[in-house]
């Protein structure tokens, strides 16, 4: 089970009692395809350029594959050249963020606020208007066309 350290928040966590956060690791493993389970529940990273969502350009919403929480609108997607679906902003309250030093440099990791599933990392090298790049694992997302 993913456990995030306590973070200072301006408001109470609206998902603190979510039933999605109460699922056991075994329950998650039985619900998710193996690659998605590795990413969402154990912070793995999919191989770049393998996600069909890299080439998804229709209008719609990208949501957490684990719990269905909407995360990004399709108009916020851009080709970052990194091999992962990338977005310059996210829906308000979609994520919890924490510092990650797993590769020896500080990065900001983000997780779905509802189920705590690992999605990816956010960087400050994205396009206008935000300058952000939410670099997301495609296997952690599902796309629903408009």
Wavefront OBJ file of the C-alpha trace (Angstrom):
o trace
v 0.000 0.000 0.000
v 1.263 3.469 -0.845
v 1.759 5.665 2.215
v 2.594 9.323 1.763
v 4.226 11.307 4.532
v 2.192 14.023 6.165
v 2.254 17.258 4.187
v 1.186 20.677 5.294
v -2.162 21.474 3.742
v -4.301 24.599 3.771
v -7.459 22.491 3.976
v -8.371 19.050 5.324
v -7.808 16.121 2.980
v -11.225 15.488 1.354
v -10.199 11.930 0.474
v -8.839 10.929 3.911
v -11.629 8.408 4.435
v -11.836 7.208 0.815
v -12.584 3.515 0.457
v -9.933 3.470 -2.281
v -7.285 4.117 0.364
v -8.460 1.105 2.365
v -7.804 -1.513 -0.314
v -5.038 -3.968 0.541
v -2.037 -4.536 -1.686
v -3.490 -7.934 -2.647
v -6.777 -6.287 -3.643
v -4.941 -3.754 -5.806
v -2.896 -6.532 -7.423
v -6.064 -8.417 -8.350
v -7.728 -5.267 -9.797
v -4.908 -3.915 -11.969
v -2.849 -5.190 -14.916
v 0.705 -6.018 -13.769
v 2.402 -2.933 -15.325
v -0.239 -0.609 -13.859
v 0.022 -2.276 -10.445
v 3.815 -1.818 -10.455
v 3.475 1.899 -11.252
v 0.387 2.853 -9.244
v 1.119 0.871 -6.092
v 4.931 0.598 -6.081
v 6.164 3.711 -7.905
v 7.665 1.928 -10.916
v 8.186 3.748 -14.220
v 6.975 2.396 -17.536
v 9.341 2.234 -20.488
v 9.174 5.502 -22.446
v 7.359 5.567 -25.807
v 5.335 2.439 -24.970
v 2.029 4.020 -23.970
v -0.674 4.332 -26.630
v -1.817 7.439 -24.725
v 1.226 9.293 -26.107
v -0.684 9.484 -29.389
v -4.114 10.195 -27.905
v -5.269 13.559 -29.257
v -9.061 13.407 -29.000
v -11.040 15.695 -26.702
v -11.701 14.068 -23.349
v -10.411 13.435 -19.843
v -7.447 11.466 -18.534
v -8.236 9.783 -15.205
v -6.465 7.578 -12.672
v -6.616 3.954 -13.827
v -6.795 2.850 -10.203
v -9.877 4.714 -9.044
v -11.213 6.730 -11.978
v -10.474 10.134 -10.426
v -10.305 12.742 -13.251
v -6.797 14.227 -13.401
v -6.228 16.074 -16.694
v -8.234 17.526 -19.581
v -7.008 16.584 -23.047
v -6.442 20.223 -24.070
v -3.671 20.411 -21.426
v -1.692 17.571 -23.041
v 1.427 18.346 -25.059
v 4.260 16.411 -26.701
v 7.195 16.809 -24.335
v 9.464 14.525 -26.371
v 10.099 12.436 -23.242
v 8.067 9.368 -24.211
v 5.413 9.768 -21.522
v 2.052 11.535 -21.685
v 2.672 15.084 -20.452
v 0.358 17.859 -19.309
v 0.977 21.490 -18.355
v -1.664 21.595 -15.605
v -3.975 19.318 -13.648
v -7.488 19.480 -12.268
v -7.630 21.246 -8.886
v -7.167 18.860 -5.966
v -6.278 15.915 -8.218
v -2.890 15.232 -6.633
v -0.891 14.987 -3.465
v 2.786 15.802 -3.968
v 5.967 14.849 -2.138
v 9.717 15.169 -2.595
v 11.435 12.193 -4.205
v 15.201 11.568 -4.081
v 15.140 8.010 -5.543
v 17.559 8.849 -8.377
v 19.797 11.092 -6.275
v 18.329 14.428 -7.355
v 15.269 16.125 -5.892
v 12.070 15.712 -7.865
v 8.414 16.308 -7.072
v 6.414 13.092 -7.216
v 2.643 13.218 -7.478
v -0.023 10.700 -6.510
v -3.754 10.538 -7.162
v -5.367 12.303 -4.211
v -8.215 9.791 -3.997
v -6.384 6.409 -4.082
v -2.745 7.527 -3.570
v -1.706 5.805 -6.803
v 1.679 6.969 -8.124
v 1.242 8.842 -11.404
v 4.599 10.469 -12.153
v 6.720 13.556 -11.503
v 6.158 17.243 -12.170
v 8.959 19.450 -13.510
v 9.302 23.182 -14.171
v 10.344 22.841 -17.823
v 6.908 22.778 -19.446
v 5.185 25.172 -21.832
v 3.152 28.267 -21.150
v 0.976 29.211 -19.473
v 2.183 27.298 -16.365
v 5.746 26.292 -17.230
v 5.004 22.897 -15.674
v 5.354 19.407 -17.112
v 3.339 16.698 -15.413
v 5.188 13.662 -16.762
v 2.726 10.800 -16.306
v 3.008 7.042 -16.702
v 0.512 6.032 -19.376
v -0.255 2.727 -17.616
v -1.507 4.762 -14.635
v -4.122 6.543 -16.762
v -7.321 5.783 -18.593
v -8.755 8.057 -21.267
v -12.428 8.825 -21.695
v -13.332 10.626 -24.920
v -15.702 13.601 -24.707
l 1 2 3 4 5 6 7 8 9 10 11 12 13 14 15 16 17 18 19 20 21 22 23 24 25 26 27 28 29 30 31 32 33 34 35 36 37 38 39 40 41 42 43 44 45 46 47 48 49 50 51 52 53 54 55 56 57 58 59 60 61 62 63 64 65 66 67 68 69 70 71 72 73 74 75 76 77 78 79 80 81 82 83 84 85 86 87 88 89 90 91 92 93 94 95 96 97 98 99 100 101 102 103 104 105 106 107 108 109 110 111 112 113 114 115 116 117 118 119 120 121 122 123 124 125 126 127 128 129 130 131 132 133 134 135 136 137 138 139 140 141 142 143 144 145 146
